[in-house]
Every structure is written in structure tokens, then in C-alpha cells.
Amino acid sequence: MGMVAFMRPCPHFRTHHVWQRLWNHMARYVLRRLLIAIPTLIVISMITYLVIDLMPGDSVDMMVDPSGSAESIERRREAMGLNDPIYVRYFHWISEVAKGNLGYSTVNNWPVADQVMERVVPTLTLMGSALVLSLLLAFPIGIISAVKSNSKLDNFLTVMTFSGISLPTFFVGLAGIYIFAVKLKLVPTSMMQTPGGDGSLGDRLHHLILPVSVLAIHQVALYMRLVRSSVIESMRKDFVRTARAKGLNEQSVIMRHAVRNSLLPVVSVLGVQLPGLFSGAVVTEQIFAWPGIGRLLVTSVYGRDYPVLMAIIMVTAVLVILSNLLTDILYAAVDPRITY
């Protein structure tokens, strides 16, 4: 018996082995998803390059004097390689991208990578703050609405939710500027920090309040409805009835059982909603003069700055792919039944 007990593997070893296998499965899953992302990005770049090429005008039209001679305009276009066939220009572009060179802006001749990376951080700050705020508000409001289902409070929250979904971002932004910045003078009207200021954390947070709130309104309404419906559905399941039959108090039944099992739909929607959050950020950045990638996107479209436009779209595509990958990993972490 002593020899058998000695040869039996210890629980710590078994636990370590299980975690090692789980880590290996997850690493292989992430690697496989990243490899699949490569042809996906190539297809996206091809479609984007074709659509941009079909747009009327080019960067030369925005750079030269319209009253100039047609010969000088054509010489400029020839020098920039814009007269080459589209497949030649595309392969030249993607070969440079593969080397880590995103090219130079045709408007100001600055490196595209520097311009894009300079704008990514403000946009991620804006989007991330809006996402966190929307989740922090949506979960308690959605849970309260589900627990008080069909009550006056639930009806009031439902009306407010549909109002938040229906109101356009630009209208909410302009109304917020007029009420809270112009009339009440509680927050700044625009920019990321006070011009000529010290750029302190408090000053940046002060400028962040209004654009984050405007961007989060639509997301709060969406996630609140999703949490409400998920909690109501979970409260009708057998495991909730079993928990109540065991004598658990209602708060434990709701938080430990109903809400926990309601996380799956919310997590699955997070990755899908990122493009919508970015599109809202484009409008919000324009309204509040936020120096983010969305504002650079609009400027690039107006100026026919196609290298910058291509870089922004590809960076956005990478962020969407990574967010979907993170969502799948979180989904498997929340639901133990899902494996890699």
C-alpha cells in the first residue's frame, strides 16, 4: 500500500499538467488564428485598394494648381507612379508594407507610420474609455431592469434605452457641447488638452469627459438591452430554480448564477461591436476636434491622401481581428464548456 501511494501522482503535478495542456492548446489556437489573419488582411487590402482607386480624383488633383497646364499635371502624376496599372501599384505598395514601410503622405510628405501611430493612442484612449464606461453602466442598469421586469422602472429604462439607440452621435455631441460646455461651462468644448497648458492627467481627463460620454451613450443602450434579456432568460433556467430551492438569498441567486451565465452573449457581442464603436469615434473626433485616427481618416479622404487612407484602414482591420480573437479567448474563459 505504501508503494502504491508513493507511485500515485500528486495533485499538484496533475494540476500543473492540466494547466500546461490548456496553455499549449490556447497557444496553438492563437497561432492558428494569427496565420488565418494574414490572407484575410491581404484580401482586405486588395478590396480597399481597388475601391480607393475607383474614387474620383487623386492626390495630384489636390496638390497642383487647377489652372496649370495638362502637361505639367501629367508629368507630376507620372513621377508619382499614378499612371501605372493598378496591379503594379498594388504590388509595389504591399511589397513595401511587407518590409515595414507604409510610405509617405502625398499631402505633407511625412512618414505615414509616424502619422498613424501618433493618432492611434488618442483613438484607443477614447474608444477604450467609452467601452469601459458603457459596460460599467450597462450591467447594473440591465440587471435592475431585468429584476424589475415590466415595472414602471423597467419601462422608464426601456424608453431611455431606445432613445439612446435612436439619437445620432453627431446630434448628441452638438447638444452636449451646447448644454454642458457653452451654457453650463462644466467641460471643454474640444481638443485633447488645453492649448498652452501643462497637459496634466487632470486636464486630459477633463477634456475626455464629454466625448467619452457621447460615444458611450449608444453602447450603454445596446449592452443594457442585451444584459436585460440575458438575465431574464437565465432566471427562467432550471439551475436558478435549484439555487432558490437550496435556500440561497435572492441576491446570491441573481449575481452568482443568473448574471454569471448572462456574460456569454455580452462577451460574444463585444468583438462585433468594435467597428461600430470606431465609426462612432470618427464622428465624435470630428465634433470635438479630437486628434485621433478617425479625424485623420476624414482629412485623408478630403485630401486624397491615399497612402495614409490605406494605412488607417489596415490598422483598423488589424484591431478588429485582434479584438475578435480576444473575444473568443474571453468567451472560452467565461464558459468552461468551450475548448480551444
C-alpha positions as CSV (number, residue, x, y, z in Angstrom):
1,M,0.0,0.0,0.0
2,G,2.8,2.3,0.8
3,M,4.5,1.7,-2.6
4,V,1.1,2.3,-4.4
5,A,0.6,5.5,-2.5
6,F,4.2,6.5,-3.4
7,M,3.7,5.9,-7.1
8,R,0.4,7.8,-7.3
9,P,0.9,11.2,-8.9
10,C,0.5,14.1,-6.6
11,P,-2.5,16.5,-7.1
12,H,-0.1,19.4,-7.6
13,F,1.5,17.6,-10.5
14,R,-1.9,16.8,-12.1
15,T,-3.0,20.4,-11.8
16,H,0.2,21.7,-13.3
17,H,-0.2,19.2,-16.2
18,V,-3.7,20.3,-16.9
19,W,-2.7,24.0,-16.9
20,Q,0.2,23.2,-19.2
21,R,-2.1,21.4,-21.7
22,L,-4.5,24.2,-21.6
23,W,-1.8,26.7,-22.3
24,N,-0.5,24.7,-25.2
25,H,-4.0,24.4,-26.7
26,M,-4.5,28.1,-26.3
27,A,-1.1,28.9,-27.9
28,R,-1.8,26.7,-30.9
29,Y,-5.3,28.3,-31.2
30,V,-3.9,31.8,-31.1
31,L,-1.2,30.9,-33.6
32,R,-3.7,29.4,-36.0
33,R,-5.9,32.4,-35.8
34,L,-3.0,34.7,-36.5
35,L,-2.0,32.7,-39.5
36,I,-5.5,32.8,-40.8
37,A,-5.5,36.6,-40.3
38,I,-2.7,37.0,-42.9
39,P,-4.7,36.1,-46.0
40,T,-7.7,37.9,-44.5
41,L,-5.6,41.1,-44.3
42,I,-4.3,40.6,-47.9
43,V,-7.9,40.3,-49.2
44,I,-9.0,43.4,-47.3
45,S,-6.0,45.3,-48.7
46,M,-6.9,44.3,-52.3
47,I,-10.5,45.3,-52.0
48,T,-9.7,48.5,-50.3
49,Y,-7.0,49.4,-52.8
50,L,-9.5,48.7,-55.6
51,V,-12.2,50.8,-54.0
52,I,-9.8,53.7,-53.4
53,D,-8.6,53.6,-57.0
54,L,-12.2,53.9,-58.2
55,M,-12.7,57.1,-56.2
56,P,-12.8,60.2,-58.4
57,G,-9.6,62.3,-58.4
58,D,-6.3,61.6,-56.8
59,S,-3.7,63.4,-54.7
60,V,-2.3,65.3,-57.7
61,D,-5.6,67.0,-58.2
62,M,-5.4,68.3,-54.7
63,M,-1.8,69.4,-54.9
64,V,-1.4,71.2,-58.2
65,D,-3.0,74.4,-59.4
66,P,-6.1,73.6,-61.4
67,S,-5.2,76.5,-63.8
68,G,-1.9,74.8,-64.6
69,S,-1.2,73.1,-67.9
70,A,-2.4,69.5,-68.5
71,E,1.2,68.5,-69.4
72,S,2.6,69.6,-66.0
73,I,-0.2,67.7,-64.2
74,E,0.5,64.6,-66.2
75,R,4.2,64.8,-65.5
76,R,3.5,65.1,-61.8
77,R,1.2,62.1,-62.0
78,E,3.8,60.1,-63.9
79,A,6.5,61.0,-61.4
80,M,4.3,59.7,-58.6
81,G,3.6,56.4,-60.5
82,L,-0.1,57.1,-60.6
83,N,-0.3,56.2,-64.3
84,D,0.9,52.7,-63.7
85,P,-1.7,49.9,-63.9
86,I,-3.4,49.2,-60.6
87,Y,-1.9,45.8,-60.1
88,V,1.6,47.3,-60.5
89,R,0.9,50.0,-57.9
90,Y,-0.7,47.5,-55.5
91,F,2.2,45.0,-55.6
92,H,4.6,47.9,-55.1
93,W,2.6,49.1,-52.1
94,I,2.2,45.7,-50.5
95,S,5.9,44.8,-51.0
96,E,6.9,48.0,-49.2
97,V,4.3,47.2,-46.4
98,A,5.9,43.8,-46.0
99,K,9.2,45.5,-45.3
100,G,7.6,47.7,-42.7
101,N,7.4,50.8,-44.9
102,L,4.0,52.4,-45.1
103,G,5.3,55.1,-47.4
104,Y,4.9,58.9,-47.2
105,S,1.9,61.2,-47.3
106,T,1.2,62.7,-50.6
107,V,0.0,65.9,-48.9
108,N,2.7,66.8,-46.4
109,N,5.4,64.2,-47.3
110,W,5.5,62.9,-43.7
111,P,6.1,59.2,-43.0
112,V,2.7,57.5,-42.9
113,A,3.6,55.2,-40.0
114,D,4.5,58.2,-37.8
115,Q,1.2,60.0,-38.5
116,V,-0.9,56.9,-37.9
117,M,0.9,55.8,-34.7
118,E,0.6,59.3,-33.4
119,R,-3.2,59.2,-33.8
120,V,-3.8,55.5,-32.6
121,V,-3.2,56.2,-28.9
122,P,-5.8,59.1,-28.6
123,T,-8.4,57.0,-30.5
124,L,-7.7,53.9,-28.4
125,T,-8.0,56.0,-25.3
126,L,-11.3,57.4,-26.4
127,M,-12.7,54.1,-27.5
128,G,-11.4,52.2,-24.5
129,S,-12.8,54.7,-22.1
130,A,-16.2,54.7,-23.8
131,L,-16.3,50.9,-23.8
132,V,-15.4,50.6,-20.1
133,L,-17.9,53.3,-19.2
134,S,-20.7,51.7,-21.2
135,L,-20.1,48.3,-19.6
136,L,-19.9,49.8,-16.1
137,L,-23.3,51.5,-16.6
138,A,-25.0,48.8,-18.7
139,F,-24.5,45.9,-16.3
140,P,-26.2,47.4,-13.2
141,I,-28.9,49.1,-15.3
142,G,-29.6,45.9,-17.2
143,I,-29.7,43.8,-14.1
144,I,-32.1,46.2,-12.3
145,S,-34.3,46.3,-15.4
146,A,-34.4,42.5,-15.6
147,V,-35.1,42.1,-11.9
148,K,-37.9,44.8,-12.1
149,S,-39.2,43.4,-15.4
150,N,-42.4,45.0,-16.7
151,S,-42.4,47.5,-13.8
152,K,-42.6,51.3,-14.2
153,L,-38.8,51.5,-13.6
154,D,-38.2,48.9,-16.3
155,N,-40.5,50.8,-18.7
156,F,-38.7,54.1,-17.9
157,L,-35.2,52.5,-18.5
158,T,-36.5,50.9,-21.8
159,V,-37.6,54.3,-23.1
160,M,-34.3,55.8,-22.2
161,T,-32.5,52.9,-23.8
162,F,-34.3,53.2,-27.1
163,S,-33.8,57.0,-27.0
164,G,-30.0,56.4,-26.7
165,I,-30.0,53.9,-29.6
166,S,-32.1,56.2,-31.8
167,L,-30.3,59.5,-31.3
168,P,-27.5,60.1,-33.8
169,T,-24.0,60.6,-32.4
170,F,-23.5,64.0,-34.1
171,F,-26.8,65.3,-32.6
172,V,-25.8,64.1,-29.1
173,G,-22.4,65.6,-29.4
174,L,-23.6,69.0,-30.5
175,A,-26.3,69.0,-27.9
176,G,-23.7,68.1,-25.2
177,I,-21.4,70.9,-26.3
178,Y,-24.2,73.4,-26.2
179,I,-25.6,72.4,-22.8
180,F,-22.5,71.3,-20.8
181,A,-19.8,73.3,-22.4
182,V,-21.4,76.5,-23.7
183,K,-24.2,77.1,-21.3
184,L,-23.1,75.4,-18.0
185,K,-19.3,75.7,-18.8
186,L,-18.6,72.4,-17.0
187,V,-16.4,70.8,-19.6
188,P,-14.2,72.0,-22.5
189,T,-15.7,72.1,-26.0
190,S,-12.9,70.4,-27.9
191,M,-9.3,69.2,-28.1
192,M,-7.5,66.6,-26.0
193,Q,-5.9,69.1,-23.7
194,T,-5.9,72.9,-23.0
195,P,-3.9,74.7,-25.6
196,G,-0.7,76.1,-23.9
197,G,-1.5,74.1,-20.8
198,D,0.7,71.6,-19.0
199,G,-1.0,68.6,-20.4
200,S,-1.6,67.1,-16.9
201,L,-3.6,64.0,-16.3
202,G,-6.4,66.0,-14.7
203,D,-6.6,68.3,-17.7
204,R,-6.7,65.4,-20.1
205,L,-9.5,63.7,-18.1
206,H,-11.4,66.9,-18.1
207,H,-11.3,67.0,-21.9
208,L,-12.2,63.3,-22.0
209,I,-15.5,63.5,-20.1
210,L,-17.8,64.9,-22.8
211,P,-16.6,62.9,-25.9
212,V,-16.4,59.6,-23.9
213,S,-20.0,60.2,-22.6
214,V,-21.3,61.0,-26.1
215,L,-19.6,57.9,-27.6
216,A,-20.8,55.6,-24.7
217,I,-24.5,56.6,-24.9
218,H,-25.3,54.3,-27.8
219,Q,-23.1,51.4,-26.4
220,V,-24.8,51.7,-22.9
221,A,-28.2,51.3,-24.5
222,L,-27.2,48.4,-26.6
223,Y,-25.4,46.4,-23.8
224,M,-28.2,47.3,-21.3
225,R,-30.8,45.6,-23.5
226,L,-28.6,42.7,-24.1
227,V,-27.9,42.2,-20.3
228,R,-31.5,42.6,-19.5
229,S,-32.7,39.9,-22.0
230,S,-29.9,37.6,-21.0
231,V,-30.6,37.9,-17.2
232,I,-34.3,37.4,-17.7
233,E,-33.7,34.3,-19.8
234,S,-31.2,32.9,-17.2
235,M,-33.6,33.5,-14.4
236,R,-36.0,31.1,-16.1
237,K,-33.5,28.2,-16.2
238,D,-33.6,25.1,-14.0
239,F,-30.3,25.9,-12.3
240,V,-31.7,29.2,-10.9
241,R,-34.7,27.3,-9.6
242,T,-32.4,24.8,-8.0
243,A,-30.4,27.6,-6.4
244,R,-33.5,29.1,-4.9
245,A,-34.7,25.7,-3.7
246,K,-31.4,25.3,-1.8
247,G,-32.3,28.3,0.2
248,L,-29.9,30.9,-1.3
249,N,-30.9,34.5,-0.9
250,E,-32.2,36.3,-4.0
251,Q,-29.1,38.5,-4.3
252,S,-26.8,35.4,-4.5
253,V,-29.1,33.7,-6.9
254,I,-29.1,36.7,-9.3
255,M,-25.4,37.6,-9.0
256,R,-23.7,34.2,-8.7
257,H,-26.0,32.3,-11.1
258,A,-28.2,34.4,-13.4
259,V,-25.7,37.2,-14.1
260,R,-22.7,34.9,-14.4
261,N,-24.4,32.9,-17.1
262,S,-25.6,36.0,-18.8
263,L,-22.0,37.1,-19.6
264,L,-21.7,34.9,-22.7
265,P,-23.9,36.9,-25.0
266,V,-22.3,40.2,-23.9
267,V,-18.8,38.8,-24.5
268,S,-19.7,37.5,-27.9
269,V,-21.0,40.9,-29.0
270,L,-18.0,42.9,-27.8
271,G,-15.8,42.0,-30.8
272,V,-18.6,42.5,-33.3
273,Q,-19.3,46.0,-31.9
274,L,-15.8,47.3,-32.2
275,P,-16.2,48.5,-35.9
276,G,-19.4,50.3,-34.8
277,L,-17.6,51.9,-31.9
278,F,-14.8,53.1,-34.3
279,S,-17.3,54.6,-36.7
280,G,-18.9,56.5,-33.8
281,A,-15.4,57.6,-32.8
282,V,-14.9,59.1,-36.3
283,V,-17.9,61.3,-35.9
284,T,-17.1,62.1,-32.2
285,E,-13.5,63.1,-33.1
286,Q,-14.7,65.4,-35.8
287,I,-17.2,67.1,-33.4
288,F,-14.7,67.6,-30.6
289,A,-11.6,68.1,-32.7
290,W,-10.1,65.0,-31.0
291,P,-6.6,64.3,-32.6
292,G,-7.4,60.7,-33.3
293,I,-7.2,58.3,-36.2
294,G,-10.8,59.0,-37.1
295,R,-10.2,62.7,-37.7
296,L,-7.1,61.7,-39.7
297,L,-9.2,59.4,-41.8
298,V,-11.6,62.2,-42.8
299,T,-8.7,64.6,-43.6
300,S,-7.1,61.9,-45.8
301,V,-10.3,61.4,-47.7
302,Y,-10.7,65.1,-48.3
303,G,-7.1,65.5,-49.4
304,R,-7.0,62.3,-51.5
305,D,-4.1,61.2,-49.3
306,Y,-4.4,57.5,-50.3
307,P,-1.2,56.1,-48.6
308,V,-2.5,57.4,-45.2
309,L,-6.0,56.2,-46.0
310,M,-4.8,52.7,-46.8
311,A,-2.7,52.6,-43.6
312,I,-5.6,53.7,-41.5
313,I,-7.9,51.0,-42.9
314,M,-5.3,48.3,-42.5
315,V,-4.6,49.3,-38.9
316,T,-8.3,49.3,-38.2
317,A,-8.6,45.8,-39.8
318,V,-5.8,44.6,-37.5
319,L,-7.5,46.0,-34.5
320,V,-10.8,44.3,-35.4
321,I,-9.1,41.0,-36.0
322,L,-7.3,41.2,-32.7
323,S,-10.5,42.2,-30.8
324,N,-12.3,39.2,-32.3
325,L,-9.5,37.0,-31.2
326,L,-9.6,38.4,-27.7
327,T,-13.4,38.0,-27.6
328,D,-13.1,34.3,-28.5
329,I,-10.5,33.8,-25.8
330,L,-12.7,35.5,-23.2
331,Y,-15.6,33.5,-24.4
332,A,-13.8,30.3,-23.7
333,A,-12.6,31.6,-20.3
334,V,-16.2,32.5,-19.3
335,D,-17.7,29.3,-20.5
336,P,-15.7,26.2,-19.4
337,R,-17.6,24.0,-21.9
338,I,-15.8,25.7,-24.7
339,T,-12.4,24.4,-25.6
340,Y,-9.6,25.5,-27.9
